[in-house]
Amino acid sequence: MSEMSPESITRAERADRVPDIVIITGMSGSGRTQAMHVFEDMGYFCIDNLPPRLIHTLADIIGINAGIGRHLAVTCDLRSQGLFDELLDVIQALEEHEISCKIVFLETSDEVLIRRYSENRRRHPLAAHGETTADAIQRERVQLASVKDRADMVIDTTRLRTTALRTRLRAAFSELSDQQLMDVHVFSFGFKHGMPVEADLMIDVRFLPNPFYDPAMRTLTGLDQAVSSFVLEHEVTKGFLNAWFQLLDSVMPGYITEGKPQLSIAIGCTGGQHRSVAIAEATARYLERQQYHVSISHRDLPRANTSN
């Protein structure tokens, strides 16, 4: 049977393969903190350096088995010392209680680890008095060997960019598609009320036909059907929207690849009452059809002239 493409996997199917608990471990300095941030962005309940014996207790506290769909991610490392030796026994106990668990082990070459500690001017957490970083790294490798052998996913971060690490973890452990993981905020505004400073993308739609000059629509807004139809059904607007949506289709995957968690799209007209509102609404609907997680607002609509 051929492997399904990411686009063909439904959210239910993704949820079914996502474990209740993910344990992040591996070599000190290999990127556990960055990995934890990825799980935080995916909505996991996250705890750093949790003693393994407390994992089951925490799972009960946050309701892993309560049917609310919550997931837990924890980092465990040798700073726990003797407690770390219990990790494999804890995992077995979780499975006996029908709590699914997977281990992500982060690996990095000795050369890169030594350079990272040197550049950060940090001492290896396991280095004894008078012990070199290289010696501490070798001792850590020996102590982690059994956990690495048990790991469900081993990721070598030696030459791996943070964005690539994020992509791999999202593909394996997120119930959401890449589009749904990025929060897209579409908002309208009026240039006469000031330029927005928070926009990642901004488009000026003042060239479109303006309902303001029709007395019947002057006190309406882009949320009203008459204004929306006037703007969206004009031939100039149809040509613009075709090009605008093609641009979004081109740039949005790039933002996802770069791991951008939030994207703001600003659409402006003169007053922020008619054209920008209608186009913002159309843009939000289009992106929702592409499975993006979209919110919409109209910055200057409270200032609109809606009195007769």
C-alpha positions as protocol buffer text, in pm:
chain_id: "A"
residue {
  index: 1
  type: MET
  ca { x: 0 y: 0 z: 0 }
}
residue {
  index: 2
  type: SER
  ca { x: 137 y: 339 z: -95 }
}
residue {
  index: 3
  type: GLU
  ca { x: 207 y: 591 z: 180 }
}
residue {
  index: 4
  type: MET
  ca { x: -49 y: 870 z: 212 }
}
residue {
  index: 5
  type: SER
  ca { x: 58 y: 1223 z: 133 }
}
residue {
  index: 6
  type: PRO
  ca { x: 38 y: 1479 z: 417 }
}
residue {
  index: 7
  type: GLU
  ca { x: -249 y: 1651 z: 237 }
}
residue {
  index: 8
  type: SER
  ca { x: -456 y: 1331 z: 235 }
}
residue {
  index: 9
  type: ILE
  ca { x: -423 y: 1266 z: 610 }
}
residue {
  index: 10
  type: THR
  ca { x: -728 y: 1390 z: 798 }
}
residue {
  index: 11
  type: ARG
  ca { x: -709 y: 1554 z: 1138 }
}
residue {
  index: 12
  type: ALA
  ca { x: -869 y: 1244 z: 1293 }
}
residue {
  index: 13
  type: GLU
  ca { x: -602 y: 1024 z: 1137 }
}
residue {
  index: 14
  type: ARG
  ca { x: -328 y: 1258 z: 1263 }
}
residue {
  index: 15
  type: ALA
  ca { x: -480 y: 1257 z: 1612 }
}
residue {
  index: 16
  type: ASP
  ca { x: -489 y: 879 z: 1613 }
}
residue {
  index: 17
  type: ARG
  ca { x: -113 y: 853 z: 1556 }
}
residue {
  index: 18
  type: VAL
  ca { x: -11 y: 1131 z: 1799 }
}
residue {
  index: 19
  type: PRO
  ca { x: 97 y: 986 z: 2137 }
}
residue {
  index: 20
  type: ASP
  ca { x: -38 y: 1102 z: 2472 }
}
residue {
  index: 21
  type: ILE
  ca { x: 311 y: 1180 z: 2599 }
}
residue {
  index: 22
  type: VAL
  ca { x: 635 y: 1271 z: 2423 }
}
residue {
  index: 23
  type: ILE
  ca { x: 959 y: 1244 z: 2619 }
}
residue {
  index: 24
  type: ILE
  ca { x: 1239 y: 1459 z: 2478 }
}
residue {
  index: 25
  type: THR
  ca { x: 1586 y: 1353 z: 2578 }
}
residue {
  index: 26
  type: GLY
  ca { x: 1933 y: 1320 z: 2431 }
}
residue {
  index: 27
  type: MET
  ca { x: 2270 y: 1485 z: 2452 }
}
residue {
  index: 28
  type: SER
  ca { x: 2303 y: 1806 z: 2652 }
}
residue {
  index: 29
  type: GLY
  ca { x: 2336 y: 2092 z: 2403 }
}
residue {
  index: 30
  type: SER
  ca { x: 2165 y: 1903 z: 2120 }
}
residue {
  index: 31
  type: GLY
  ca { x: 1855 y: 2126 z: 2105 }
}
residue {
  index: 32
  type: ARG
  ca { x: 1613 y: 1997 z: 2365 }
}
residue {
  index: 33
  type: THR
  ca { x: 1500 y: 2350 z: 2452 }
}
residue {
  index: 34
  type: GLN
  ca { x: 1427 y: 2431 z: 2087 }
}
residue {
  index: 35
  type: ALA
  ca { x: 1234 y: 2105 z: 2056 }
}
residue {
  index: 36
  type: MET
  ca { x: 1030 y: 2191 z: 2366 }
}
residue {
  index: 37
  type: HIS
  ca { x: 936 y: 2527 z: 2211 }
}
residue {
  index: 38
  type: VAL
  ca { x: 801 y: 2342 z: 1907 }
}
residue {
  index: 39
  type: PHE
  ca { x: 576 y: 2129 z: 2126 }
}
residue {
  index: 40
  type: GLU
  ca { x: 458 y: 2440 z: 2311 }
}
residue {
  index: 41
  type: ASP
  ca { x: 358 y: 2592 z: 1977 }
}
residue {
  index: 42
  type: MET
  ca { x: 167 y: 2273 z: 1897 }
}
residue {
  index: 43
  type: GLY
  ca { x: -39 y: 2311 z: 2214 }
}
residue {
  index: 44
  type: TYR
  ca { x: 125 y: 2045 z: 2429 }
}
residue {
  index: 45
  type: PHE
  ca { x: 143 y: 2086 z: 2807 }
}
residue {
  index: 46
  type: CYS
  ca { x: 522 y: 2117 z: 2849 }
}
residue {
  index: 47
  type: ILE
  ca { x: 754 y: 2062 z: 3146 }
}
residue {
  index: 48
  type: ASP
  ca { x: 1133 y: 2092 z: 3134 }
}
residue {
  index: 49
  type: ASN
  ca { x: 1363 y: 1847 z: 3315 }
}
residue {
  index: 50
  type: LEU
  ca { x: 1090 y: 1650 z: 3486 }
}
residue {
  index: 51
  type: PRO
  ca { x: 1206 y: 1354 z: 3698 }
}
residue {
  index: 52
  type: PRO
  ca { x: 1074 y: 1043 z: 3516 }
}
residue {
  index: 53
  type: ARG
  ca { x: 889 y: 908 z: 3822 }
}
residue {
  index: 54
  type: LEU
  ca { x: 664 y: 1218 z: 3813 }
}
residue {
  index: 55
  type: ILE
  ca { x: 552 y: 1174 z: 3450 }
}
residue {
  index: 56
  type: HIS
  ca { x: 260 y: 945 z: 3534 }
}
residue {
  index: 57
  type: THR
  ca { x: 148 y: 1171 z: 3819 }
}
residue {
  index: 58
  type: LEU
  ca { x: 155 y: 1476 z: 3593 }
}
residue {
  index: 59
  type: ALA
  ca { x: -35 y: 1288 z: 3322 }
}
residue {
  index: 60
  type: ASP
  ca { x: -313 y: 1222 z: 3574 }
}
residue {
  index: 61
  type: ILE
  ca { x: -316 y: 1583 z: 3692 }
}
residue {
  index: 62
  type: ILE
  ca { x: -361 y: 1732 z: 3345 }
}
residue {
  index: 63
  type: GLY
  ca { x: -615 y: 1469 z: 3243 }
}
residue {
  index: 64
  type: ILE
  ca { x: -436 y: 1270 z: 2976 }
}
residue {
  index: 65
  type: ASN
  ca { x: -687 y: 986 z: 3013 }
}
residue {
  index: 66
  type: ALA
  ca { x: -987 y: 1214 z: 3061 }
}
residue {
  index: 67
  type: GLY
  ca { x: -1079 y: 1219 z: 2694 }
}
residue {
  index: 68
  type: ILE
  ca { x: -1013 y: 1591 z: 2647 }
}
residue {
  index: 69
  type: GLY
  ca { x: -740 y: 1541 z: 2387 }
}
residue {
  index: 70
  type: ARG
  ca { x: -458 y: 1698 z: 2586 }
}
residue {
  index: 71
  type: HIS
  ca { x: -99 y: 1593 z: 2519 }
}
residue {
  index: 72
  type: LEU
  ca { x: 210 y: 1620 z: 2736 }
}
residue {
  index: 73
  type: ALA
  ca { x: 572 y: 1682 z: 2639 }
}
residue {
  index: 74
  type: VAL
  ca { x: 856 y: 1662 z: 2891 }
}
residue {
  index: 75
  type: THR
  ca { x: 1232 y: 1683 z: 2873 }
}
residue {
  index: 76
  type: CYS
  ca { x: 1431 y: 1437 z: 3080 }
}
residue {
  index: 77
  type: ASP
  ca { x: 1806 y: 1443 z: 3106 }
}
residue {
  index: 78
  type: LEU
  ca { x: 2092 y: 1326 z: 3323 }
}
residue {
  index: 79
  type: ARG
  ca { x: 2060 y: 1626 z: 3553 }
}
residue {
  index: 80
  type: SER
  ca { x: 1804 y: 1406 z: 3726 }
}
residue {
  index: 81
  type: GLN
  ca { x: 2094 y: 1167 z: 3794 }
}
residue {
  index: 82
  type: GLY
  ca { x: 1968 y: 846 z: 3955 }
}
residue {
  index: 83
  type: LEU
  ca { x: 1606 y: 930 z: 3878 }
}
residue {
  index: 84
  type: PHE
  ca { x: 1685 y: 914 z: 3506 }
}
residue {
  index: 85
  type: ASP
  ca { x: 1759 y: 542 z: 3539 }
}
residue {
  index: 86
  type: GLU
  ca { x: 1388 y: 489 z: 3605 }
}
residue {
  index: 87
  type: LEU
  ca { x: 1283 y: 625 z: 3266 }
}
residue {
  index: 88
  type: LEU
  ca { x: 1241 y: 295 z: 3082 }
}
residue {
  index: 89
  type: ASP
  ca { x: 1047 y: 145 z: 3374 }
}
residue {
  index: 90
  type: VAL
  ca { x: 820 y: 450 z: 3380 }
}
residue {
  index: 91
  type: ILE
  ca { x: 749 y: 415 z: 3008 }
}
residue {
  index: 92
  type: GLN
  ca { x: 652 y: 53 z: 3056 }
}
residue {
  index: 93
  type: ALA
  ca { x: 419 y: 150 z: 3342 }
}
residue {
  index: 94
  type: LEU
  ca { x: 255 y: 417 z: 3125 }
}
residue {
  index: 95
  type: GLU
  ca { x: 189 y: 166 z: 2849 }
}
residue {
  index: 96
  type: GLU
  ca { x: 37 y: -76 z: 3100 }
}
residue {
  index: 97
  type: HIS
  ca { x: -208 y: 203 z: 3189 }
}
residue {
  index: 98
  type: GLU
  ca { x: -289 y: 248 z: 2817 }
}
residue {
  index: 99
  type: ILE
  ca { x: -109 y: 582 z: 2800 }
}
residue {
  index: 100
  type: SER
  ca { x: 82 y: 600 z: 2474 }
}
residue {
  index: 101
  type: CYS
  ca { x: 433 y: 739 z: 2496 }
}
residue {
  index: 102
  type: LYS
  ca { x: 716 y: 805 z: 2253 }
}
residue {
  index: 103
  type: ILE
  ca { x: 1078 y: 904 z: 2306 }
}
residue {
  index: 104
  type: VAL
  ca { x: 1251 y: 1164 z: 2091 }
}
residue {
  index: 105
  type: PHE
  ca { x: 1628 y: 1142 z: 2125 }
}
residue {
  index: 106
  type: LEU
  ca { x: 1836 y: 1437 z: 2003 }
}
residue {
  index: 107
  type: GLU
  ca { x: 2189 y: 1355 z: 1890 }
}
residue {
  index: 108
  type: THR
  ca { x: 2478 y: 1585 z: 1796 }
}
residue {
  index: 109
  type: SER
  ca { x: 2843 y: 1525 z: 1709 }
}
residue {
  index: 110
  type: ASP
  ca { x: 3112 y: 1573 z: 1976 }
}
residue {
  index: 111
  type: GLU
  ca { x: 3277 y: 1848 z: 1773 }
}
residue {
  index: 112
  type: VAL
  ca { x: 2961 y: 2056 z: 1749 }
}
residue {
  index: 113
  type: LEU
  ca { x: 2870 y: 2004 z: 2116 }
}
residue {
  index: 114
  type: ILE
  ca { x: 3217 y: 2116 z: 2227 }
}
residue {
  index: 115
  type: ARG
  ca { x: 3194 y: 2423 z: 2004 }
}
residue {
  index: 116
  type: ARG
  ca { x: 2849 y: 2513 z: 2137 }
}
residue {
  index: 117
  type: TYR
  ca { x: 2964 y: 2497 z: 2498 }
}
residue {
  index: 118
  type: SER
  ca { x: 3271 y: 2701 z: 2412 }
}
residue {
  index: 119
  type: GLU
  ca { x: 3072 y: 2968 z: 2227 }
}
residue {
  index: 120
  type: ASN
  ca { x: 2810 y: 2990 z: 2504 }
}
residue {
  index: 121
  type: ARG
  ca { x: 3079 y: 2991 z: 2774 }
}
residue {
  index: 122
  type: ARG
  ca { x: 2880 y: 2727 z: 2959 }
}
residue {
  index: 123
  type: ARG
  ca { x: 3003 y: 2433 z: 3156 }
}
residue {
  index: 124
  type: HIS
  ca { x: 2866 y: 2091 z: 3060 }
}
residue {
  index: 125
  type: PRO
  ca { x: 2603 y: 2005 z: 3325 }
}
residue {
  index: 126
  type: LEU
  ca { x: 2766 y: 1668 z: 3395 }
}
residue {
  index: 127
  type: ALA
  ca { x: 3129 y: 1785 z: 3401 }
}
residue {
  index: 128
  type: ALA
  ca { x: 3299 y: 1700 z: 3730 }
}
residue {
  index: 129
  type: HIS
  ca { x: 3563 y: 1923 z: 3883 }
}
residue {
  index: 130
  type: GLY
  ca { x: 3870 y: 1918 z: 3659 }
}
residue {
  index: 131
  type: GLU
  ca { x: 3692 y: 1718 z: 3387 }
}
residue {
  index: 132
  type: THR
  ca { x: 3700 y: 1839 z: 3026 }
}
residue {
  index: 133
  type: THR
  ca { x: 3387 y: 1896 z: 2820 }
}
residue {
  index: 134
  type: ALA
  ca { x: 3492 y: 1614 z: 2588 }
}
residue {
  index: 135
  type: ASP
  ca { x: 3517 y: 1371 z: 2881 }
}
residue {
  index: 136
  type: ALA
  ca { x: 3173 y: 1475 z: 3011 }
}
residue {
  index: 137
  type: ILE
  ca { x: 3021 y: 1425 z: 2666 }
}
residue {
  index: 138
  type: GLN
  ca { x: 3163 y: 1075 z: 2636 }
}
residue {
  index: 139
  type: ARG
  ca { x: 3036 y: 979 z: 2982 }
}
residue {
  index: 140
  type: GLU
  ca { x: 2692 y: 1115 z: 2892 }
}
residue {
  index: 141
  type: ARG
  ca { x: 2685 y: 908 z: 2572 }
}
residue {
  index: 142
  type: VAL
  ca { x: 2753 y: 589 z: 2763 }
}
residue {
  index: 143
  type: GLN
  ca { x: 2484 y: 662 z: 3019 }
}
residue {
  index: 144
  type: LEU
  ca { x: 2226 y: 746 z: 2751 }
}
residue {
  index: 145
  type: ALA
  ca { x: 2297 y: 445 z: 2528 }
}
residue {
  index: 146
  type: SER
  ca { x: 2006 y: 231 z: 2653 }
}
residue {
  index: 147
  type: VAL
  ca { x: 1759 y: 519 z: 2616 }
}
residue {
  index: 148
  type: LYS
  ca { x: 1880 y: 595 z: 2265 }
}
residue {
  index: 149
  type: ASP
  ca { x: 1830 y: 230 z: 2171 }
}
residue {
  index: 150
  type: ARG
  ca { x: 1472 y: 250 z: 2300 }
}
residue {
  index: 151
  type: ALA
  ca { x: 1393 y: 584 z: 2129 }
}
residue {
  index: 152
  type: ASP
  ca { x: 1112 y: 600 z: 1873 }
}
residue {
  index: 153
  type: MET
  ca { x: 1279 y: 887 z: 1687 }
}
residue {
  index: 154
  type: VAL
  ca { x: 1648 y: 980 z: 1680 }
}
residue {
  index: 155
  type: ILE
  ca { x: 1722 y: 1320 z: 1529 }
}
residue {
  index: 156
  type: ASP
  ca { x: 2078 y: 1430 z: 1455 }
}
residue {
  index: 157
  type: THR
  ca { x: 2089 y: 1808 z: 1498 }
}
residue {
  index: 158
  type: THR
  ca { x: 2457 y: 1843 z: 1402 }
}
residue {
  index: 159
  type: ARG
  ca { x: 2374 y: 2023 z: 1077 }
}
residue {
  index: 160
  type: LEU
  ca { x: 2001 y: 2062 z: 1126 }
}
residue {
  index: 161
  type: ARG
  ca { x: 1850 y: 2409 z: 1119 }
}
residue {
  index: 162
  type: THR
  ca { x: 1589 y: 2495 z: 1380 }
}
residue {
  index: 163
  type: THR
  ca { x: 1326 y: 2527 z: 1106 }
}
residue {
  index: 164
  type: ALA
  ca { x: 1403 y: 2175 z: 984 }
}
residue {
  index: 165
  type: LEU
  ca { x: 1378 y: 2039 z: 1338 }
}
residue {
  index: 166
  type: ARG
  ca { x: 1042 y: 2211 z: 1375 }
}
residue {
  index: 167
  type: THR
  ca { x: 920 y: 2059 z: 1049 }
}
residue {
  index: 168
  type: ARG
  ca { x: 1016 y: 1706 z: 1150 }
}
residue {
  index: 169
  type: LEU
  ca { x: 855 y: 1730 z: 1492 }
}
residue {
  index: 170
  type: ARG
  ca { x: 537 y: 1886 z: 1356 }
}
residue {
  index: 171
  type: ALA
  ca { x: 504 y: 1615 z: 1092 }
}
residue {
  index: 172
  type: ALA
  ca { x: 536 y: 1343 z: 1356 }
}
residue {
  index: 173
  type: PHE
  ca { x: 352 y: 1486 z: 1656 }
}
residue {
  index: 174
  type: SER
  ca { x: 92 y: 1743 z: 1551 }
}
residue {
  index: 175
  type: GLU
  ca { x: -279 y: 1679 z: 1506 }
}
residue {
  index: 176
  type: LEU
  ca { x: -295 y: 1988 z: 1286 }
}
residue {
  index: 177
  type: SER
  ca { x: -176 y: 2045 z: 934 }
}
residue {
  index: 178
  type: ASP
  ca { x: 106 y: 2291 z: 868 }
}
residue {
  index: 179
  type: GLN
  ca { x: -152 y: 2548 z: 757 }
}
residue {
  index: 180
  type: GLN
  ca { x: -352 y: 2511 z: 1077 }
}
residue {
  index: 181
  type: LEU
  ca { x: -42 y: 2554 z: 1292 }
}
residue {
  index: 182
  type: MET
  ca { x: 14 y: 2908 z: 1166 }
}
residue {
  index: 183
  type: ASP
  ca { x: -219 y: 3173 z: 1306 }
}
residue {
  index: 184
  type: VAL
  ca { x: -316 y: 3410 z: 1026 }
}
residue {
  index: 185
  type: HIS
  ca { x: -471 y: 3744 z: 1121 }
}
residue {
  index: 186
  type: VAL
  ca { x: -637 y: 3937 z: 839 }
}
residue {
  index: 187
  type: PHE
  ca { x: -743 y: 4292 z: 917 }
}
residue {
  index: 188
  type: SER
  ca { x: -869 y: 4598 z: 732 }
}
residue {
  index: 189
  type: PHE
  ca { x: -763 y: 4956 z: 802 }
}
residue {
  index: 190
  type: GLY
  ca { x: -795 y: 5309 z: 666 }
}
residue {
  index: 191
  type: PHE
  ca { x: -485 y: 5492 z: 548 }
}
residue {
  index: 192
  type: LYS
  ca { x: -623 y: 5821 z: 674 }
}
residue {
  index: 193
  type: HIS
  ca { x: -613 y: 5677 z: 1027 }
}
residue {
  index: 194
  type: GLY
  ca { x: -248 y: 5575 z: 1006 }
}
residue {
  index: 195
  type: MET
  ca { x: -39 y: 5291 z: 870 }
}
residue {
  index: 196
  type: PRO
  ca { x: -37 y: 4963 z: 1065 }
}
residue {
  index: 197
  type: VAL
  ca { x: 298 y: 4874 z: 1216 }
}
residue {
  index: 198
  type: GLU
  ca { x: 222 y: 4508 z: 1289 }
}
residue {
  index: 199
  type: ALA
  ca { x: 157 y: 4391 z: 933 }
}
residue {
  index: 200
  type: ASP
  ca { x: 374 y: 4124 z: 769 }
}
residue {
  index: 201
  type: LEU
  ca { x: 192 y: 4171 z: 438 }
}
residue {
  index: 202
  type: MET
  ca { x: 7 y: 4486 z: 336 }
}
residue {
  index: 203
  type: ILE
  ca { x: -201 y: 4556 z: 27 }
}
residue {
  index: 204
  type: ASP
  ca { x: -349 y: 4890 z: -82 }
}
residue {
  index: 205
  type: VAL
  ca { x: -693 y: 4853 z: -243 }
}
residue {
  index: 206
  type: ARG
  ca { x: -767 y: 5223 z: -293 }
}
residue {
  index: 207
  type: PHE
  ca { x: -758 y: 5164 z: -671 }
}
residue {
  index: 208
  type: LEU
  ca { x: -1082 y: 4962 z: -655 }
}
residue {
  index: 209
  type: PRO
  ca { x: -1421 y: 5125 z: -727 }
}
residue {
  index: 210
  type: ASN
  ca { x: -1538 y: 5312 z: -418 }
}
residue {
  index: 211
  type: PRO
  ca { x: -1894 y: 5263 z: -283 }
}
residue {
  index: 212
  type: PHE
  ca { x: -1852 y: 5584 z: -83 }
}
residue {
  index: 213
  type: TYR
  ca { x: -1960 y: 5786 z: -384 }
}
residue {
  index: 214
  type: ASP
  ca { x: -2296 y: 5610 z: -402 }
}
residue {
  index: 215
  type: PRO
  ca { x: -2526 y: 5786 z: -150 }
}
residue {
  index: 216
  type: ALA
  ca { x: -2716 y: 5460 z: -93 }
}
residue {
  index: 217
  type: MET
  ca { x: -2399 y: 5288 z: 30 }
}
residue {
  index: 218
  type: ARG
  ca { x: -2208 y: 5576 z: 189 }
}
residue {
  index: 219
  type: THR
  ca { x: -2322 y: 5493 z: 545 }
}
residue {
  index: 220
  type: LEU
  ca { x: -2294 y: 5116 z: 495 }
}
residue {
  index: 221
  type: THR
  ca { x: -1979 y: 4908 z: 546 }
}
residue {
  index: 222
  type: GLY
  ca { x: -1801 y: 4627 z: 368 }
}
residue {
  index: 223
  type: LEU
  ca { x: -1989 y: 4386 z: 592 }
}
residue {
  index: 224
  type: ASP
  ca { x: -2317 y: 4482 z: 428 }
}
residue {
  index: 225
  type: GLN
  ca { x: -2423 y: 4271 z: 130 }
}
residue {
  index: 226
  type: ALA
  ca { x: -2482 y: 4571 z: -99 }
}
residue {
  index: 227
  type: VAL
  ca { x: -2129 y: 4704 z: -46 }
}
residue {
  index: 228
  type: SER
  ca { x: -1969 y: 4360 z: -59 }
}
residue {
  index: 229
  type: SER
  ca { x: -2139 y: 4279 z: -388 }
}
residue {
  index: 230
  type: PHE
  ca { x: -2053 y: 4619 z: -535 }
}
residue {
  index: 231
  type: VAL
  ca { x: -1684 y: 4571 z: -456 }
}
residue {
  index: 232
  type: LEU
  ca { x: -1637 y: 4200 z: -519 }
}
residue {
  index: 233
  type: GLU
  ca { x: -1844 y: 4167 z: -835 }
}
residue {
  index: 234
  type: HIS
  ca { x: -1672 y: 4450 z: -1022 }
}
residue {
  index: 235
  type: GLU
  ca { x: -1452 y: 4327 z: -1306 }
}
residue {
  index: 236
  type: VAL
  ca { x: -1152 y: 4520 z: -1173 }
}
residue {
  index: 237
  type: THR
  ca { x: -1189 y: 4347 z: -835 }
}
residue {
  index: 238
  type: LYS
  ca { x: -1224 y: 4003 z: -991 }
}
residue {
  index: 239
  type: GLY
  ca { x: -895 y: 4047 z: -1175 }
}
residue {
  index: 240
  type: PHE
  ca { x: -728 y: 4178 z: -863 }
}
residue {
  index: 241
  type: LEU
  ca { x: -853 y: 3894 z: -641 }
}
residue {
  index: 242
  type: ASN
  ca { x: -730 y: 3635 z: -888 }
}
residue {
  index: 243
  type: ALA
  ca { x: -381 y: 3787 z: -876 }
}
residue {
  index: 244
  type: TRP
  ca { x: -397 y: 3845 z: -499 }
}
residue {
  index: 245
  type: PHE
  ca { x: -493 y: 3486 z: -424 }
}
residue {
  index: 246
  type: GLN
  ca { x: -218 y: 3360 z: -654 }
}
residue {
  index: 247
  type: LEU
  ca { x: 30 y: 3573 z: -459 }
}
residue {
  index: 248
  type: LEU
  ca { x: -95 y: 3426 z: -131 }
}
residue {
  index: 249
  type: ASP
  ca { x: -68 y: 3075 z: -274 }
}
residue {
  index: 250
  type: SER
  ca { x: 294 y: 3153 z: -358 }
}
residue {
  index: 251
  type: VAL
  ca { x: 410 y: 3314 z: -33 }
}
residue {
  index: 252
  type: MET
  ca { x: 212 y: 3130 z: 236 }
}
residue {
  index: 253
  type: PRO
  ca { x: 396 y: 2796 z: 199 }
}
residue {
  index: 254
  type: GLY
  ca { x: 724 y: 2986 z: 237 }
}
residue {
  index: 255
  type: TYR
  ca { x: 614 y: 3132 z: 568 }
}
residue {
  index: 256
  type: ILE
  ca { x: 514 y: 2784 z: 683 }
}
residue {
  index: 257
  type: THR
  ca { x: 850 y: 2639 z: 579 }
}
residue {
  index: 258
  type: GLU
  ca { x: 1027 y: 2908 z: 779 }
}
residue {
  index: 259
  type: GLY
  ca { x: 819 y: 2809 z: 1080 }
}
residue {
  index: 260
  type: LYS
  ca { x: 646 y: 3143 z: 1122 }
}
residue {
  index: 261
  type: PRO
  ca { x: 386 y: 3092 z: 1400 }
}
residue {
  index: 262
  type: GLN
  ca { x: 185 y: 3408 z: 1325 }
}
residue {
  index: 263
  type: LEU
  ca { x: 121 y: 3611 z: 1011 }
}
residue {
  index: 264
  type: SER
  ca { x: -60 y: 3944 z: 988 }
}
residue {
  index: 265
  type: ILE
  ca { x: -214 y: 4054 z: 658 }
}
residue {
  index: 266
  type: ALA
  ca { x: -330 y: 4417 z: 640 }
}
residue {
  index: 267
  type: ILE
  ca { x: -566 y: 4542 z: 371 }
}
residue {
  index: 268
  type: GLY
  ca { x: -615 y: 4916 z: 345 }
}
residue {
  index: 269
  type: CYS
  ca { x: -841 y: 5164 z: 173 }
}
residue {
  index: 270
  type: THR
  ca { x: -897 y: 5533 z: 240 }
}
residue {
  index: 271
  type: GLY
  ca { x: -1122 y: 5514 z: 546 }
}
residue {
  index: 272
  type: GLY
  ca { x: -1125 y: 5145 z: 635 }
}
residue {
  index: 273
  type: GLN
  ca { x: -1502 y: 5125 z: 591 }
}
residue {
  index: 274
  type: HIS
  ca { x: -1591 y: 4983 z: 251 }
}
residue {
  index: 275
  type: ARG
  ca { x: -1334 y: 4834 z: 14 }
}
residue {
  index: 276
  type: SER
  ca { x: -1074 y: 4712 z: 263 }
}
residue {
  index: 277
  type: VAL
  ca { x: -1342 y: 4548 z: 476 }
}
residue {
  index: 278
  type: ALA
  ca { x: -1494 y: 4361 z: 182 }
}
residue {
  index: 279
  type: ILE
  ca { x: -1153 y: 4248 z: 54 }
}
residue {
  index: 280
  type: ALA
  ca { x: -1038 y: 4143 z: 402 }
}
residue {
  index: 281
  type: GLU
  ca { x: -1349 y: 3930 z: 441 }
}
residue {
  index: 282
  type: ALA
  ca { x: -1293 y: 3770 z: 100 }
}
residue {
  index: 283
  type: THR
  ca { x: -926 y: 3708 z: 183 }
}
residue {
  index: 284
  type: ALA
  ca { x: -1010 y: 3542 z: 515 }
}
residue {
  index: 285
  type: ARG
  ca { x: -1267 y: 3316 z: 351 }
}
residue {
  index: 286
  type: TYR
  ca { x: -1018 y: 3215 z: 83 }
}
residue {
  index: 287
  type: LEU
  ca { x: -747 y: 3128 z: 337 }
}
residue {
  index: 288
  type: GLU
  ca { x: -995 y: 2932 z: 549 }
}
residue {
  index: 289
  type: ARG
  ca { x: -1076 y: 2721 z: 242 }
}
residue {
  index: 290
  type: GLN
  ca { x: -703 y: 2650 z: 218 }
}
residue {
  index: 291
  type: GLN
  ca { x: -721 y: 2514 z: 576 }
}
residue {
  index: 292
  type: TYR
  ca { x: -538 y: 2804 z: 744 }
}
residue {
  index: 293
  type: HIS
  ca { x: -631 y: 2904 z: 1099 }
}
residue {
  index: 294
  type: VAL
  ca { x: -767 y: 3254 z: 1034 }
}
residue {
  index: 295
  type: SER
  ca { x: -893 y: 3537 z: 1249 }
}
residue {
  index: 296
  type: ILE
  ca { x: -1026 y: 3864 z: 1110 }
}
residue {
  index: 297
  type: SER
  ca { x: -1079 y: 4214 z: 1246 }
}
residue {
  index: 298
  type: HIS
  ca { x: -1151 y: 4560 z: 1110 }
}
residue {
  index: 299
  type: ARG
  ca { x: -932 y: 4815 z: 1283 }
}
residue {
  index: 300
  type: ASP
  ca { x: -1108 y: 5135 z: 1181 }
}
residue {
  index: 301
  type: LEU
  ca { x: -1465 y: 5018 z: 1140 }
}
residue {
  index: 302
  type: PRO
  ca { x: -1567 y: 5173 z: 1476 }
}
residue {
  index: 303
  type: ARG
  ca { x: -1476 y: 5510 z: 1320 }
}
residue {
  index: 304
  type: ALA
  ca { x: -1695 y: 5453 z: 1017 }
}
residue {
  index: 305
  type: ASN
  ca { x: -1958 y: 5707 z: 920 }
}
residue {
  index: 306
  type: THR
  ca { x: -2272 y: 5494 z: 949 }
}
residue {
  index: 307
  type: SER
  ca { x: -2521 y: 5765 z: 1043 }
}
residue {
  index: 308
  type: ASN
  ca { x: -2769 y: 5898 z: 788 }
}
